């Protein structure tokens, strides 16, 4: 009988060939759990799970790889629960087999499996999945990893140090995952693509100061992420966080107006740039100088200026304003 090593212990497994139709998807598998709960399905059937898994791009890629190879390189892992065989590791590969079997039922009817003992503790399964997906393959997204860690925490009520040891992640990573995922749960947002925006928001120390003094910012950020007003994490990282880092009455007023929803992030950043605290004005001047000193631009302006007083007028206005600024700054 073959063995598999889990947490430095050898566990006996049965190597089998099974009908893939006799296997069940694990509804608590992070990838399955995430894609279905995101759409509000808290009690998915096996048909719901299969339909969704079939639609995932990485499953379609797996299907092509398995077809080219003529089968699995690595068996899936199952465990018998009551009278059902549940796939602990390999739900995506099972979905790929189901797609293949639709085109050629006889060729793809059977699949290689390693069966764990029925009495395998949940802790051992956690270690096994953590080893596969959190420290080796790392093929789960951060959101999927965090969802898994969160459910482990909810089930075991264990300290984060214990969760880290079981999952193979560092304590700091577990802390971060739980902080972001718990925030999303508290604000009823289960959309995986929103993870990066929340991560940026909660990780920034300068924004955290506003969270402490003006906690309503949490609801504002959540609302704007959900509605798509904040579409990319970089809007928080490159704009809002820079405003929050600056000091002074003007920047505090900008942040207050943003939190009061009088302005959005783009408007806030435009006002912030106007204060001269963003550090971008030098770059803008340098870009302008590069433009007006380029041969192509000069030739184009000279050609366009023939019989065109508007060009001369604008150039004189620019010179007048530049002279004024130089005089003001000494």
N, C-alpha and C positions, 0 to 999 in steps of 0.2 A: 504494500500500500504506500502511496506517495505521501509526502508531507509538505507543509507550507510553514514558513517561519513567521510568527507574529509575536512581536514584543520579546524577542530572544527565546521564544519557546517554539518547538516543533509541533504543529497540529496535523494529525492524520486527515487526509482528504481522499475522496473517491474520484478517480478519473473516469469519466463516463462520456458516452455519446447519447444525447437525448433529442427527442423531437422538440424543435424550437417552439412549436405551438403549445407544448406542455409547460412552458416557462412563463412566469409573471414578472412584469416590470415592478421595481420597487418604488412605490409612490413617495417614499422618503429620501430617495436618491437626490442629492443636491441639484443635479441638472434637471431631473424630472420635476422635482418640487418647485424649482424656480420658475420654469417656463409656464407651468400650469397656474400657480398661485398669482403670477403676474397678471393673468387674465381673469382673476377672481374665482377660479375653480378650486374650492377648498376640499372637495370630496370627489376627486376624479375617478372615473371607471378605468379599467384596463384599455377599453377602446379609446377613451379620451387621451390617455397617455400615449398609446401607439400612434394615434393620428398626429399628435403634436410632435412626437419624437421624429416621425417620418419627415416632417416638414423642415427640420433643422439642417442647416447647411453642412455642419460637420458630420452629420449622419449620412448625408448623400455622398460626402467625400469618403467616408469609411466604406460605404457600399461599393464604390469603385475600387478601392484598395483591396477589399476582401475578394471581390470578383476577379481581379487581376491575379491575386495570389492563389486563388482556388480554394480558399477557406481561411480560418483564423490562424494567425501566428501564435496568439496567446489565448488560451481557453477563458471563457467567462467563469465567474465564481457564483455559485448558487448555494442556497440553504433551504432545507425543508421546514416550512412553518405550517403546522397542522397538516393538511393534505396537499398543500401547494408548494411548488418549487419557485422561490423568489430569487431574482438576480440581484446579488449584492454588488458585484463589480462587473460591468459590461453591458449596461442598459442600452447604450448607444449602439454597440455591436449587435445586440439582439434586434433593435429596430432596423439596422441595416440588413440583417438576415431576412426579416419580414418583407422588406422591399424586394430583395432578390428572389424570395420564394414566390412572390406574386407573379414573376415572369417565368420562373422555372421551378415549380413546386417540388418535383422529385429530387433535383440536385441540391436544393437548399433546405430540405425538410429537417435535417439533423445538424446538430451543433455540438462542438466539444465543450465540456464543462468540467470544472473541479467543484465537487460538492463538499461543503463544510459540514461538520457534525451538527446535529440539531441543537445540541446544548452549548454551542459556541457563545460565550458571553458577549453582550453588546459592547463591552469595553474592547474586546479583541477585534470586533468588526470595525470599531472606530479607529483603532490603531492601524488595521489593514488598509482602510480607505484613506487614512491620513498619509500613510506611506506611499500609496499609489498616486494620489492626486494632489497632495499638499507639499510633499518633499521630493518626489521623483519626477513624475510626468508633469506636474503643475499645470494640468490641462483645464482645471476648473477656473473660471473667472474669479476675481476678488469677491464679487457679490455671491457667487455660488459657495466659495470657501467660507465666507462670513455667515451665510445662511446655515451651513453645516455646523459651524462652531456655535452659533446661537442655539440651534436645536439641541446640541450636545449639552450646552450649559443649562437649558431649560429642563432637560430630562434628568441630568445628574445632580444639579444644584451644587456643583463642585466649584472650588476656587479656580481662578484663571490660570494659576500655576499648574494645577492638575490637568486642566484642559490643554494647556500648551504641551505638557509632557505626552499626553495621549495622542495628540494630533501631529506632533513633530514640529510644530511652529514655535517661534520665540514668544515669550510672554508679551513683549511689546506689540507683536503682530496680533496676537489674540486680543489684547486690550483695544487696539485700534479697530479691528474688525467688529468687536462687540459694540464699541462706541458708535460707529457709523450705522451698523445694522439696527441696533436698538433705537437710534434716532429715527430711522426710516420707518420702523414698526410703529413707534409712538406717533408719527405723523402720517400713518396710513399710506405709505408710498412703497409699493412692491415692484416698481419698474426697475429692472436691472440696469438699463442704460443711464439711470439717474445717479448711479453709485459714485462715479468720479466727481460729480459736482458736490455731492454731500461730503465726500472725503476731503476735497479741497477746503470746503467751508469749515469743517470741524477740526481740521489739522492746523489751521492758521492761528497763530498766537495773537496777532493783532485783531483779528475778527473776534477771537474769544473774549477779548476785553469788552467789546460791545455786547457780546452775549451776556456777560456778567452784569453790565450796567443798564442795558436796554434789551432785555430778553425777547421782546416782541420781534426782534430781527429774525429769530428762528422761524416764525410763522410767515414772515415776508419772503424769506429765501425759499422755504418749502413751497409756498404758493407759486412763486415764479418759476421754480424748477418744474413743478407739475404742469403748469400751463404752457411751458416752452419759452417763456420770456428769458429764462436763463437756459440756453440750449447747449452750451459747452462749458466744461469745467474751467477753461482758461479765462472766461469772463469773470469768474470769481478770483482766480489766481492772479491774472494780469491787470485787472482793473479794480475790483472792490477791495481786494487785500492791500493794494498799494495806497488807496485812499485811507483805509483804516490805519495804516502804518504811519501816515503823516500826522504831524501835530499842528495845533493852531486853531483859532476860532473858525476860520473859513472852512477848513476841512471837516471840523466837527459839525458845522452847519450843513455841509453837503451830506454827511452821513445821516444826520437827523432827517433831512428832507427825503433821503432814500428810504429810511426805515418807515417814515410816515407815508410812503408811496406817492409822494408828490412828483418824483422823478424816477426813471429806471436807471440801470447800471450805466448804459451808454451816456445818458444825459449827465449823470453824476461824474463820469470820467471826463467829459468835455469841460465841465465846470472846474474839475480838479486840475486839468491841464492849464486852464486859464490862470490859475493861481501861481503857476511857475514852479510848483513843487514836484511835478511828475518826472522832471529830468528829460523830457522829450523835446523841449523847445530848442535845445542845441542841435539835436539831430534834424529837426525840421529846417533850421537855418542852414545846416550843412547840406542838406538835400537841395534846398533852394539855390545855394551858391554853386553846387555841382551842375544844376540844371542851366543856370544863366551863363556859366562859363564854358559850356560845351559848344564845340564848333557847329554841330548840327542845329542846336537851338539858336545860336547867333545868326547863322545863315538864314534860317527860317524866319526869324524876327525881322532881319534886314529886308528880306524879300517881301514880307507882308506889310512892312512899314511904308513901302512905296505908295504914295497917294492915299495913305491911311493915317489920319491924324489921331485915331483912337489909340493906336499903339504908342505913339509919342506921349499922348496924354497919360496913359497908364504908367509908362516908364518914369515920367516926371513925378507922378504921385508917389511911386515907390521910392524914388530917390529922396523926395521931401520927407517921407515918413522915416526912412533909414537915418537921414541926417538928424532928425528930431530925436530919435531913440539914442543915437550916439552922443548927442549933446546932453541928454538927460542922464545917461549912465557914466558920462565923463570919459 
